[in-house]
């Protein structure tokens, strides 16, 4: 079986990342930074590994994506040098057309939350990723991190 869901992401990218200064605080102050992403598609498309680096912020993280053919879902784990060698709870989901939506339950600074990763514009030269949190089981969402990608020449 070959899976092509994340083929759009294979390669090396420059990225503009935007993050909320304070998450789940009802404010709209953002900071922005540049990053690079190096992505490999593995296992006939059922595995994807990427490394995100933002040297000016001292930031480095790894995403591991694994597709379950039996369940027809992706599980995506995230770890950064700030997580102490521990993978986050995996977000789980799938693509509907060119939009991928992946969710899980987690805790943010003591508050139970629903986490959502969403990939959009995957059929363009500038795919977009965003992370959002919900404190009301998905009734409303606060987007707190976005990333816009441009393939390196």
PEQUI-V267870 format. One record per backbone hydrogen bond with DSSP energy under -1.0 kcal/mol. CO is the residue of the C=O (numbers start at 1). NH is the residue of the N-H. E is the energy in kcal/mol with one decimal. If there is no record, write none. Layout:
# PEQUI-V267870
CO,NH,E / CO,NH,E
This chain:
# PEQUI-V267870
4,7,-1.5 / 6,9,-1.7 / 7,10,-1.3 / 11,39,-3.0 / 12,152,-2.5 / 13,37,-2.2 / 14,150,-2.7 / 15,35,-2.4 / 16,148,-2.1 / 17,33,-2.3 / 18,146,-2.7 / 19,31,-2.5 / 29,21,-3.3 / 31,19,-2.5 / 33,17,-3.1 / 35,15,-2.6 / 36,53,-2.6 / 37,13,-2.7 / 38,51,-2.1 / 39,11,-2.4 / 40,49,-2.5 / 42,45,-1.2 / 42,47,-1.9 / 43,46,-1.7 / 44,3,-2.6 / 46,67,-2.6 / 47,42,-3.9 / 48,65,-3.0 / 49,40,-2.9 / 50,63,-2.2 / 51,38,-2.1 / 52,61,-2.5 / 53,36,-2.6 / 54,57,-1.7 / 54,59,-2.1 / 55,58,-1.2 / 59,54,-3.0 / 60,81,-2.0 / 61,52,-2.8 / 62,79,-2.1 / 63,50,-2.2 / 64,77,-2.9 / 65,48,-2.3 / 66,75,-2.3 / 68,72,-2.4 / 68,73,-1.1 / 73,68,-3.2 / 74,93,-1.9 / 75,66,-2.4 / 76,91,-2.1 / 77,64,-2.2 / 78,88,-3.2 / 79,62,-3.4 / 80,83,-2.0 / 91,76,-2.5 / 92,103,-2.4 / 93,74,-3.5 / 94,101,-2.2 / 96,99,-1.5 / 99,96,-3.0 / 100,119,-2.5 / 101,94,-1.3 / 102,117,-3.0 / 103,92,-2.6 / 104,115,-3.2 / 106,113,-2.8 / 108,111,-2.2 / 111,108,-3.0 / 113,106,-2.5 / 114,134,-2.1 / 115,104,-1.7 / 116,132,-2.4 / 117,102,-2.5 / 118,130,-1.7 / 119,100,-2.0 / 120,128,-2.7 / 121,124,-1.6 / 127,149,-2.4 / 128,120,-2.7 / 129,147,-2.5 / 130,118,-2.2 / 131,144,-2.5 / 131,145,-1.3 / 132,116,-2.5 / 133,142,-2.8 / 134,114,-2.4 / 136,139,-1.2 / 142,133,-2.3 / 144,20,-2.4 / 145,131,-2.9 / 146,18,-2.6 / 147,129,-2.5 / 148,16,-2.2 / 150,14,-3.1
